[in-house]
Amino acid sequence: MLTLNLGPLALAMHHVLIIASMLLATLCGWWAGRRVGCNPEKHLFHLLIVAVLVARAAFVASFLAQYREQPWGILDLRDGGFIAWPGIAAALLVGIWKLYRHPEQRRPLGLAICTGLLCWGAGSLTLEHLQRQSRLPDLPLTDLEARPVNLKDYQGKPVVINLWATWCPPCRREMPVLAKAQASRPDITLVFVNQGETPDEVRRFLQSQGLALDNLLLDANSELGRQAGSMALPTTLFYDAQGHQVGNHLGELSAASLEQALQALE
């Protein structure tokens, strides 16, 4: 399962893990500090902000070239562009400083930090293990000419599968980024799997946008989304040459976040 659906809201599982870790850390900190009247909730929130900002800054610094055409994209956190470990290191340093400056908070805040990190670390390893168990789907689809194509046939080199629809605004915005990657990265197979639309609807969209895409397939019943565990669009899945899933991305990809995923895939 890639997403947790709450009515119309779809949350990526790694976002759910961060929220759960923060809530558990807050609860443990409150419990540890309740007898002495110390609640570390404010300090935990500050550490979370530090971690997010530093993780984003590290990502932007690493992929600055991808932001040159659209520098305002640096502020758009929706692309999921973060490098976790610099953020965690910065938050730990600030946490140590807070423990030094606020002796009364040492036990509740220290326990809360350890609990949050353990929850996030264990959850991340579990999600990664489960992800590696997912294989390139053995799923028969069709191309725009109604010819049968099986996703399994793409195994043999790294594969990126993008689930999209013409009515989905973030799908439309990210399509030029993916099309450019398809044209410039022949070592990686990019596959576009439309969810639930007719060939005519897809053709009209491609013509209106001036897009020419290879490996464009139709999934009339949205079966791939169900198999992948994500009914939210866009969803992008990353597979290595052996067909193991090594990454996923819920939501719009920027040039920078796509480059980060492709580098990890290689």
C-alpha positions, -999 to +999 in steps of 0.1 A: +000+000+000+015+033-011-012+057+002-036+060+031-070+073+019-090+095+042-121+104+022-109+126-007-075+130+009-046+106+000-015+106+021+017+089+010+028+063+036+061+080+043+041+112+052+019+090+074+051+077+091+064+112+098+030+122+113+028+091+134+064+095+147+057+131+157+025+122+175+041+093+193+071+115+203+047+142+215+027+117+236+059+101+252+073+136+260+040+147+276+039+114+296+075+118+308+071+154+318+036+154+333+047+150+369+070+180+368+048+201+345+071+201+315+057+195+281+083+194+253+057+197+225+069+232+215+105+221+214+096+190+193+078+212+168+109+235+165+130+204+158+106+192+131+108+226+114+146+226+115+147+191+101+124+199+072+141+232+063+176+217+064+165+186+045+150+208+018+181+231+017+203+200+012+181+188-016+181+222-034+218+225-031+223+191-046+199+197-075+203+234-080+208+230-118+173+217-121+158+248-106+175+273-129+146+275-153+120+278-125+137+291-093+104+297-076+100+259-075+125+259-047+097+270-024+073+243-036+076+215-011+050+194-028+076+179-051+088+158-022+124+170-026+143+163+007+175+147+018+167+132+052+200+128+069+212+164+069+179+174+084+181+147+111+216+157+120+207+194+122+176+186+144+198+165+167+223+193+171+196+218+179+180+192+203+213+188+222+215+225+225+179+227+239+187+199+264+217+219+276+197+252+278+167+236+295+177+211+322+141+206+333+133+193+298+161+168+296+141+137+305+109+144+286+125+160+256+153+134+254+127+105+256+105+122+230+134+126+205+146+090+209+110+077+205+104+097+174+137+087+158+132+050+166+096+051+152+107+068+120+138+046+116+120+013+121+090+024+100+113+035+072+131+002+071+098-017+072+084+004+043+116-001+023+115-039+029+078-041+018+086-020-012+114-043-023+089-072-022+069-055-049+077-066-084+071-052-119+034-061-124+025-090-147-004-069-161-017-070-197-026-035-211-030-020-245-014+008-264-032+035-284-037+012-313-053-015-291-023-038-294-016-059-262+014-050-241+024-066-208+043-045-182+064-075-174+079-073-208+098-041-199+120-059-173+157-060-182+166-024-175+154+003-150+117+011-155+097+042-144+059+038-146+038+069-144+001+066-136-018+096-149-050+109-164-058+139-187-083+154-161-056+155-134-039+190-131-006+178-115-004+150-141-006+176-168+020+199-152+046+171-147+042+155-182+067+178-199+093+169-172+087+132-178+087+136-216+121+154-214+135+126-193+122+100-217+140+117-246+173+123-227+176+090-208+176+060-232+191+039-204+159+040-185+124+030-198+097+054-190+061+040-193+030+062-192-001+043-181-033+062-185-059+054-159-095+048-171-096+069-203-103+062-239-077+064-267-095+094-282-093+114-249-056+106-247-048+115-283-067+149-279-046+157-248-013+148-265-022+169-296-032+199-275+000+198-255+023+190-284+036+159-267+051+128-284+055+100-259+068+064-263+054+035-242+020+051-237-004+025-225-041+024-215-054+008-183-091+010-189-101-004-155-074+014-134-061-021-123-025-009-120-035+017-094-052-010-073-023-034-076+002-007-066-019+003-036-025+039-048-056+053-064-042+089-062-029+105-093-002+111-103+017+082-089+051+072-102+068+038-096+105+030-100+118-005-107+154-017-111+165-039-140+156-070-120+120-058-116+121-049-079+103-018-069+130+006-054+110+038-051+077+056-055+064+091-056+029+103-049+021+137-065+037+160-090+073+155-099+096+184-105+127+182-126+148+180-094+128+154-076+127+132-108+164+136-112+169+125-075+148+094-081+165+085-114+200+088-098+189+065-070+175+041-096+208+040-115 
